[in-house]
Amino acid sequence: MPVRLKKTEMPRQAPEIRRKNFKEVALGYSVEDAVKEAQRCLQCKNPQCVKGCPVGVKIPEFIKLIAEKDFYGAARKIKETNSLPAICGRVCPQEEQCEKYCILAKKGEPVAIGRLERFAADWEREKGIEKPEKPQKLGKKVAVIGSGPAGLTAAGDLAKLGYDVTVFEAFHEAGGVLVYGIPEFRLPKAIVKQEVEYIKSLGVDLKTNHVIGKVLTIDELFEMGYEAVFIGSGAGLPKFMGIPGENLNGVYSANEFLTRTNLMKAYNFPETDTPIKVGRKVAVVGGGNVAMDSARCAIRLGAEEVYIVYRRSEEEMPARLEEVENAKEEGIIFKLLTNPVKILGNDEGWVKGIECIKMELGEPDESGRRRPVPIKGSEYVIDVDTVIIAIGTSPNPLIPRTTPGLNTQKWGGIVADEETGKTSKEGVYAGGDIVTGAATVILAMGAGKKAAAAIHEYLQKK
């Protein structure tokens, strides 16, 4: 029987319905769909898909278990190397990683690895997560700063090895960017909470409302008996464009907008006490996943028109194709090859429009993408009353500033070895966005995994 070249479709909420709620857009595979999709896997002798996974999930092995209807076995197989499968199955850019290397992609569509990972994780959650065996304790303490994907992965791996691990989180809820940055309709908070609970079940102690650099310094952590520290505090400091009008009322950084919407549950107002003002017409500046998330939140919060304003063409957009397609289906208007030059305000100090200039693409820049060049005399105004800036983030300087001997990069990130996460300070490791700048969840997890292995090797020699 020939192998089907098309993926099994994932059921989704219809655009006209989902744009009015914060429920998950993708509804997940049924048992029949999952088995059908798993049977597409060729079970290659030399699977290239595994090479594309930053955390080394045994992809053909877990897919084979799904094909055999051993769903618990599939979940266990994934968790041998990935402690956050329900998250990865939803937000990882599989099309640029594992699925990119699937042999089926040469003639058709790759196996839907991410959808199958989500299915296995969801099956286990619905039927009851098996409690992991507690490892024999080594009697050594490790501190992890930040409970985002890098920190949770490092903490989970170290706990499995027998270390006493404490995670210090600045916010009142654990999860980092998973809870404050990614909307409910892409990653439900209940899923994140369940994954965090699994990490805690490994023996990890979690302390929230601990801003390291304020409540405690890294040197003080060492004085408290921690023998190694992993910094996975992300890159949560928003960037702005430096154009006139950015201080007007009605201008948000994407960080603030998404944090208030997601972590503070502004979408449930007045049931929650954190409202957020969204006008009738909203411009979101940027072309990444954060911009798509902001635009799609704005439409759900009641905006009548939402624009994505991006200075390059759609081809250069860093956002996932799936997110761009979802945004279009939900009615987001794309203003491409357009760059803001000024935010206009009324007499009361509120946004009344955004002045833009049209762009054309010139020669490639250092990123390999063609450089946008302004077209003289092409300025025009988009009538909006809310502007959300989603052009990237940088690390908060608090930890480097309060940690003598910790080298940083010019843009503020911590200098750390790519393979081990080792920094310039003895016993201190770092990984994720704090080292690379804003990147993907799975790359941060990969960095946390490498650092955990390096910390283990370091502490075994002490």
Secondary structure, DSSP 4 states (H G I P E B T S, - for coil): -PPPSSPPPPPB--HHHHTT--S-SB----HHHHHHHHTT----SS-SGGGG-TT---HHHHHHHHHTT-HHHHHHHHHTT-S-HHHHHHHS-GGGTGGGG-GGGGTSPPP-HHHHHHHHHHHHHHH-PPPPPPPPP-S-EEEEE--SHHHHHHHHHHHHTT-EEEEE-SSSSS-THHHHTS-TTTS-HHHHHHHHHHHHHTT-EEE-S--BTTTB-HHHHHHTTEEEEEE-----EE-----TTTTSBTEEEHHHHHHHHHTT-GGGTTSSS------SEEEEE--SHHHHHHHHHHHHTT-SEEEEE-SS-GGG--S-HHHHHHHHHTTPEEE-SEEEEEEEE-TTSBEEEEEEEEEEEEEE-TTSSEEEEEPTT--EEE--SEEEE-S-EE--THHHHTSTT--B-TTSPBP--TTT-B-SSTTEEE-SHHHHSS--HHHHHHHHHHHHHHHHHHHHT-
